[in-house]
Amino acid sequence: MQTTLPGADALIRRFSFRPLTRADLPLLHDWVARPHWTEWWGEAPSLAEVEAEYGPWIDDPRQVQPHIALLDGEPFAYIQSYVAMGSGGGWWEDETDPGVRGIDQSIADAAQLGRGLGTAMVKAFVAKLFADPRVTHIQTDPDPRNARAIRCYEKAGFRATGEVQTPDGTALLMICRRPAPP
Ligand SMILES: CC(C)(COP(=O)(O)OP(=O)(O)OC[C@H]1O[C@@H](n2cnc3c(N)ncnc32)[C@H](O)[C@@H]1OP(=O)(O)O)[C@@H](O)C(=O)NCCC(=O)NCCS
């Protein structure tokens, strides 16, 4: 059984989330070029490529909802949710449940990795998503070799269901079910 350590709830409450804006794209461009991002997110894109990828989601967030995660009000990470069904591009083609959301995230500053902050951030974002009663469960799909991310998601309440093939290659599909009502 997962236990909540003293102070864990206080840490979770220090996180907030705001929608990504076009004014954030130079900052995001800087973040995605950092080695701890390129290790898992691939080659660093140009600013024009960042604008081409994230701009449409900023303008129309119905499928993908990009966010900046804030810790004590300061930019801390990029985090996005998406509606799995209808993703297109070969993603989640068998999904028929419109209530399934997915999440992807990376912490901006390498010095902040491995300190429990990612787990608290993911817990805070999951709680925000489950506040929408239409959301049935939340998935995430780390690279099976990304042991740090997998451990983080386990601690945040996700369970591995098996490997899946995605347009980005083999991924470990992990699911967080909606908590039972008290
Ligand atoms: C993935 C990410 C968001 C997790 O956040 P985080 O703050 O680093 O994670 P946490 O500190 O909360 O938890 C990490 C856990 O993994 C463990 N861990 C760290 N490195 C590990 C490794 N190489 N192998 C196994 N476990 C490892 C830590 O010990 C910790 O577990 P513990 O608390 O049981 O000791 C963050 O590491 C990140 O942004 N990474 C860079 C980009 C990335 O991988 N993004 C995710 C793509 S799916």
PDBQT file of the ligand as one rigid body, heavy atoms in Angstrom, charges set to zero:
ROOT
HETATM    1  C1  LIG A 201      10.822  12.002 -15.242  1.00  0.00    +0.000 C 
HETATM    2  C2  LIG A 201      10.834  13.133 -14.240  1.00  0.00    +0.000 C 
HETATM    3  C3  LIG A 201       9.661  14.086 -14.479  1.00  0.00    +0.000 C 
HETATM    4  C4  LIG A 201      10.695  12.528 -12.824  1.00  0.00    +0.000 C 
HETATM    5  O1  LIG A 201      10.798  13.555 -11.873  1.00  0.00    +0.000 OA
HETATM    6  P1  LIG A 201      11.856  13.449 -10.663  1.00  0.00    +0.000 P 
HETATM    7  O2  LIG A 201      11.622  14.591  -9.780  1.00  0.00    +0.000 OA
HETATM    8  O3  LIG A 201      13.239  13.283 -11.228  1.00  0.00    +0.000 OA
HETATM    9  O4  LIG A 201      11.397  12.071 -10.005  1.00  0.00    +0.000 OA
HETATM   10  P2  LIG A 201      11.330  11.744  -8.435  1.00  0.00    +0.000 P 
HETATM   11  O5  LIG A 201      12.550  12.271  -7.761  1.00  0.00    +0.000 OA
HETATM   12  O6  LIG A 201      10.013  12.162  -7.899  1.00  0.00    +0.000 OA
HETATM   13  O7  LIG A 201      11.360  10.149  -8.467  1.00  0.00    +0.000 OA
HETATM   14  C5  LIG A 201      12.406   9.484  -9.141  1.00  0.00    +0.000 C 
HETATM   15  C6  LIG A 201      12.588   8.086  -8.579  1.00  0.00    +0.000 C 
HETATM   16  O8  LIG A 201      13.415   7.341  -9.471  1.00  0.00    +0.000 OA
HETATM   17  C7  LIG A 201      14.572   6.887  -8.781  1.00  0.00    +0.000 C 
HETATM   18  N1  LIG A 201      15.648   6.904  -9.758  1.00  0.00    +0.000 N 
HETATM   19  C8  LIG A 201      16.427   7.922 -10.146  1.00  0.00    +0.000 A 
HETATM   20  N2  LIG A 201      17.278   7.509 -11.097  1.00  0.00    +0.000 NA
HETATM   21  C9  LIG A 201      17.018   6.199 -11.291  1.00  0.00    +0.000 A 
HETATM   22  C10 LIG A 201      17.573   5.199 -12.138  1.00  0.00    +0.000 A 
HETATM   23  N3  LIG A 201      18.551   5.486 -12.988  1.00  0.00    +0.000 N 
HETATM   24  N4  LIG A 201      17.049   3.962 -12.055  1.00  0.00    +0.000 NA
HETATM   25  C11 LIG A 201      16.054   3.650 -11.207  1.00  0.00    +0.000 A 
HETATM   26  N5  LIG A 201      15.476   4.575 -10.401  1.00  0.00    +0.000 NA
HETATM   27  C12 LIG A 201      15.973   5.820 -10.433  1.00  0.00    +0.000 A 
HETATM   28  C13 LIG A 201      14.753   7.841  -7.621  1.00  0.00    +0.000 C 
HETATM   29  O9  LIG A 201      15.540   7.260  -6.600  1.00  0.00    +0.000 OA
HETATM   30  C14 LIG A 201      13.287   8.040  -7.227  1.00  0.00    +0.000 C 
HETATM   31  O10 LIG A 201      12.756   6.910  -6.572  1.00  0.00    +0.000 OA
HETATM   32  P3  LIG A 201      12.731   6.738  -4.942  1.00  0.00    +0.000 P 
HETATM   33  O11 LIG A 201      12.031   7.954  -4.401  1.00  0.00    +0.000 OA
HETATM   34  O12 LIG A 201      11.978   5.474  -4.730  1.00  0.00    +0.000 OA
HETATM   35  O13 LIG A 201      14.150   6.684  -4.487  1.00  0.00    +0.000 OA
HETATM   36  C15 LIG A 201      12.195  13.917 -14.294  1.00  0.00    +0.000 C 
HETATM   37  O14 LIG A 201      13.249  13.036 -13.887  1.00  0.00    +0.000 OA
HETATM   38  C16 LIG A 201      12.533  14.477 -15.666  1.00  0.00    +0.000 C 
HETATM   39  O15 LIG A 201      12.031  15.513 -16.048  1.00  0.00    +0.000 OA
HETATM   40  N6  LIG A 201      13.444  13.785 -16.382  1.00  0.00    +0.000 N 
HETATM   41  C17 LIG A 201      14.016  14.260 -17.626  1.00  0.00    +0.000 C 
HETATM   42  C18 LIG A 201      13.130  14.060 -18.845  1.00  0.00    +0.000 C 
HETATM   43  C19 LIG A 201      12.266  12.824 -18.793  1.00  0.00    +0.000 C 
HETATM   44  O16 LIG A 201      12.726  11.721 -18.600  1.00  0.00    +0.000 OA
HETATM   45  N7  LIG A 201      10.963  13.052 -18.971  1.00  0.00    +0.000 N 
HETATM   46  C20 LIG A 201       9.968  12.002 -18.889  1.00  0.00    +0.000 C 
HETATM   47  C21 LIG A 201       9.728  11.388 -20.188  1.00  0.00    +0.000 C 
HETATM   48  S1  LIG A 201       8.494  10.098 -20.022  1.00  0.00    +0.000 SA
ENDROOT
TORSDOF 0
